Amino acid sequence: MKTLVVYSSLTNNTKKVAEAAASAIEGAELRPVSEDPNPNDFDLILVGFWVDKGLPDAATKVYLEKIKGKKAAFFFTLGAYPDSDHADDVRLATEEILKKGGNEILGSFRCQGKVDPALLERMKKMLPPDHPHAQMTEERKARLAEAAKHPNEEDLAKAADFARAARLQALGEKA
Ligand SMILES: Cc1cc2nc3c(=O)[nH]c(=O)nc-3n(C[C@H](O)[C@H](O)[C@H](O)COP(=O)(O)O)c2cc1C
C-alpha cells in the first residue's frame, strides 16, 4: 500500500508530528504540502496541518480539496487544548472537506503545538484591547504555557500509533 504523509508546518510543530507518523509506516513517503505530491499516486494519504484561525491552514485546505476517492486520515497541531470544542470544530471542518471529495476517513489525531511568540506580539499590537486574543488572561496564559511543551514525546508516540492504526484500517485489519 503506497502511503503518503503530507504536511504543512510554519514553525515545525506539525513537521515533527508528521515525521513520527511517517516513521511508523514502512515505506511511507513524507512530503511537505509545498511540493504538491499527486494524491493519485498513493493508496493511503495522511494529511498534517497547523490550525489557522480555526481551520486547516490555507495551503492544506487547497490540498485537501484535491484528494478524491482515497483512504485518508489527518492530524493537526494547534494552540488550543486537544480536547476543546475548538479542536473538535477543526476536525469536523476537515472531515467535511474530505467527505466532499468522496474520501473514506480513517481517523484523526491532534495535539497542542507551541505558538510562535512573534504571533502573540503581533496580535497584541494589531487587535483592539478588548479582543480576547489581545488580552493575557490567566486561562490563556496557562493554555499557552501548556502549548509551549508540545509536541512532546508522548504526542509523537500517539501520532505513530494513529498512523499505524490508519494503515491497518486501510488494509482492512483491526488496530
Ligand atoms: C497565524 C496563526 C493563526 C493561528 N490560529 C490558531 C487557531 O485558530 N487556533 C489554535 O488553536 N491555534 C492557532 N494557531 C497556533 C498554531 O496552530 C499552533 O501553534 C501550531 O502548532 C503551529 O504549527 P507549526 O509549528 O507546524 O506551524 C495559530 C498560529 C498562527 C501563526
The ligand as an SDF file (V2000), in Angstrom:
LIG
                    3D

 31 33  0  0  0  0  0  0  0  0999 V2000
   -1.4810   32.9480   12.0760 C   0  0  0  0  0  0  0  0  0  0  0  0
   -1.7570   31.8880   13.1080 C   0  0  0  0  0  0  0  0  0  0  0  0
   -3.0660   31.5610   13.4190 C   0  0  0  0  0  0  0  0  0  0  0  0
   -3.3420   30.5830   14.3820 C   0  0  0  0  0  0  0  0  0  0  0  0
   -4.6490   30.2630   14.6510 N   0  0  0  0  0  0  0  0  0  0  0  0
   -4.9170   29.3310   15.5950 C   0  0  0  0  0  0  0  0  0  0  0  0
   -6.2700   28.9900   15.8980 C   0  0  0  0  0  0  0  0  0  0  0  0
   -7.2230   29.4960   15.3160 O   0  0  0  0  0  0  0  0  0  0  0  0
   -6.4730   28.0680   16.8580 N   0  0  0  0  0  0  0  0  0  0  0  0
   -5.4740   27.4400   17.5430 C   0  0  0  0  0  0  0  0  0  0  0  0
   -5.7580   26.6260   18.4050 O   0  0  0  0  0  0  0  0  0  0  0  0
   -4.1800   27.7160   17.2560 N   0  0  0  0  0  0  0  0  0  0  0  0
   -3.8760   28.6390   16.2960 C   0  0  0  0  0  0  0  0  0  0  0  0
   -2.5680   28.9320   15.9950 N   0  0  0  0  0  0  0  0  0  0  0  0
   -1.4910   28.1660   16.6560 C   0  0  0  0  0  0  0  0  0  0  0  0
   -0.8780   27.1130   15.7290 C   0  0  0  0  0  0  0  0  0  0  0  0
   -1.8800   26.3530   15.0660 O   0  0  0  0  0  0  0  0  0  0  0  0
   -0.0050   26.1490   16.5260 C   0  0  0  0  0  0  0  0  0  0  0  0
    0.9960   26.8570   17.2230 O   0  0  0  0  0  0  0  0  0  0  0  0
    0.6280   25.0920   15.6280 C   0  0  0  0  0  0  0  0  0  0  0  0
    1.1900   24.0760   16.4220 O   0  0  0  0  0  0  0  0  0  0  0  0
    1.6920   25.6350   14.6930 C   0  0  0  0  0  0  0  0  0  0  0  0
    2.1700   24.5500   13.9270 O   0  0  0  0  0  0  0  0  0  0  0  0
    3.5250   24.5860   13.0630 P   0  0  0  0  0  0  0  0  0  0  0  0
    4.6740   24.7330   14.0200 O   0  0  0  0  0  0  0  0  0  0  0  0
    3.5270   23.2850   12.3600 O   0  0  0  0  0  0  0  0  0  0  0  0
    3.4360   25.7560   12.1300 O   0  0  0  0  0  0  0  0  0  0  0  0
   -2.2830   29.9100   15.0470 C   0  0  0  0  0  0  0  0  0  0  0  0
   -0.9550   30.2360   14.7140 C   0  0  0  0  0  0  0  0  0  0  0  0
   -0.6740   31.1930   13.7540 C   0  0  0  0  0  0  0  0  0  0  0  0
    0.7660   31.5090   13.4080 C   0  0  0  0  0  0  0  0  0  0  0  0
  1  2  1  0
  2  3  1  0
  2 30  2  0
  3  4  2  0
  4  5  1  0
  4 28  1  0
  5  6  2  0
  6  7  1  0
  6 13  1  0
  7  8  2  0
  7  9  1  0
  9 10  1  0
 10 11  2  0
 10 12  1  0
 12 13  2  0
 13 14  1  0
 14 15  1  0
 14 28  1  0
 15 16  1  0
 16 17  1  0
 16 18  1  0
 18 19  1  0
 18 20  1  0
 20 21  1  0
 20 22  1  0
 22 23  1  0
 23 24  1  0
 24 25  2  0
 24 26  1  0
 24 27  1  0
 28 29  2  0
 29 30  1  0
 30 31  1  0
M  END
$$$$
